[in-house]
Amino acid sequence: MALLTEAIDEALGSIDMALSRIDAAGETSGEATSAGLNDVRSHILSILWLVERNPGIEAAADDLYQAAAASLRATADAGSANRHRRILHDATARFRARLALAAASAQAQRLGLT
């Protein structure tokens, strides 16, 4: 299970970095922020591949992605951007909390991550 936890933690770290790049880029580079959002999506999908299907985890993953997309769209208005940052922070925390209870998927077991 330690290897699975490490793989999930690495993907979560990559999500955090992508979210930081999105936040730092703001409106200066639409292409960079779109790439960051694609990175978030990619890392969420790799985490979902590693854990057993769970509606709570899937809902939290969807909330996280939607919050990241909304935060990206809200960069023009400072007040709105701050509210979206809080929402994004809460969505990230919910996703992490759900993952703490996750079981390894069959794919992760085949890879020897358990």
C-alpha positions in Angstrom: 0.0 0.0 0.0 3.0 2.3 0.6 3.8 2.4 -3.2 0.2 3.2 -4.0 0.2 6.0 -1.4 3.5 7.3 -2.9 2.0 7.2 -6.5 -1.1 9.1 -5.3 0.9 11.6 -3.4 3.1 12.3 -6.4 0.0 12.8 -8.6 -1.5 15.1 -5.9 1.7 17.1 -5.8 1.6 17.4 -9.6 -2.0 18.7 -9.3 -0.9 21.2 -6.8 1.9 22.4 -9.1 -0.5 22.7 -12.0 -3.0 24.7 -9.9 -0.2 27.0 -8.8 0.9 27.6 -12.4 -2.8 28.4 -13.3 -3.0 30.8 -10.4 0.3 32.5 -11.2 -0.3 32.7 -15.0 -3.7 34.4 -14.4 -4.8 36.1 -17.6 -1.3 36.5 -19.0 -1.3 33.3 -21.0 -4.4 31.5 -21.9 -2.4 28.7 -23.5 -0.4 28.1 -20.3 -3.5 28.1 -18.1 -5.3 25.7 -20.5 -2.2 23.4 -20.4 -2.3 23.6 -16.6 -6.0 22.6 -16.6 -5.2 19.7 -18.9 -2.5 18.7 -16.4 -5.0 18.7 -13.6 -7.3 16.6 -15.6 -4.6 14.1 -16.5 -3.4 13.7 -13.0 -6.9 13.3 -11.6 -7.5 10.5 -14.2 -4.3 8.7 -13.3 -5.3 8.8 -9.6 -8.8 7.4 -10.5 -7.0 4.6 -12.5 -5.1 3.6 -9.4 -8.0 3.5 -6.9 -11.1 1.3 -6.8 -14.2 2.9 -8.2 -16.0 4.9 -5.6 -18.8 7.4 -6.3 -17.5 9.7 -3.5 -14.0 9.9 -4.9 -15.4 10.4 -8.4 -17.6 13.2 -7.3 -14.8 14.8 -5.4 -12.6 14.5 -8.5 -15.2 16.1 -10.7 -15.7 18.9 -8.1 -11.9 19.5 -8.1 -11.7 19.7 -11.9 -14.8 22.0 -12.1 -13.4 24.3 -9.4 -10.1 24.5 -11.2 -11.9 25.4 -14.5 -14.1 28.0 -12.7 -11.1 29.5 -11.0 -9.4 29.8 -14.4 -12.4 31.6 -15.8 -12.6 33.9 -12.8 -9.2 35.5 -13.1 -10.6 38.7 -14.5 -12.4 39.7 -11.4 -10.3 39.9 -8.2 -13.2 39.4 -5.8 -14.5 36.5 -7.8 -11.0 35.0 -8.1 -10.6 35.0 -4.4 -13.9 33.3 -3.9 -13.0 30.7 -6.5 -9.6 30.1 -4.8 -11.4 29.2 -1.6 -13.8 26.9 -3.5 -10.8 25.3 -5.2 -9.0 24.9 -1.9 -12.1 23.2 -0.4 -12.5 20.9 -3.4 -8.8 19.9 -3.2 -9.2 19.1 0.5 -12.4 17.0 -0.1 -10.6 15.1 -2.9 -7.6 14.4 -0.6 -9.9 13.3 2.2 -11.8 10.9 0.0 -8.5 9.5 -1.3 -7.3 8.7 2.2 -10.0 6.0 2.4 -9.4 4.6 -1.2 -8.7 1.0 -2.0 -6.3 0.0 -4.7 -7.7 -0.8 -8.1 -7.1 -4.1 -9.9 -4.7 -2.2 -12.2 -2.7 -0.9 -9.2 -2.6 -4.4 -7.8 -1.4 -5.8 -11.1 1.4 -3.2 -11.1 2.4 -4.3 -7.6 1.5 -1.0 -5.9 -0.2 -2.7 -3.0 
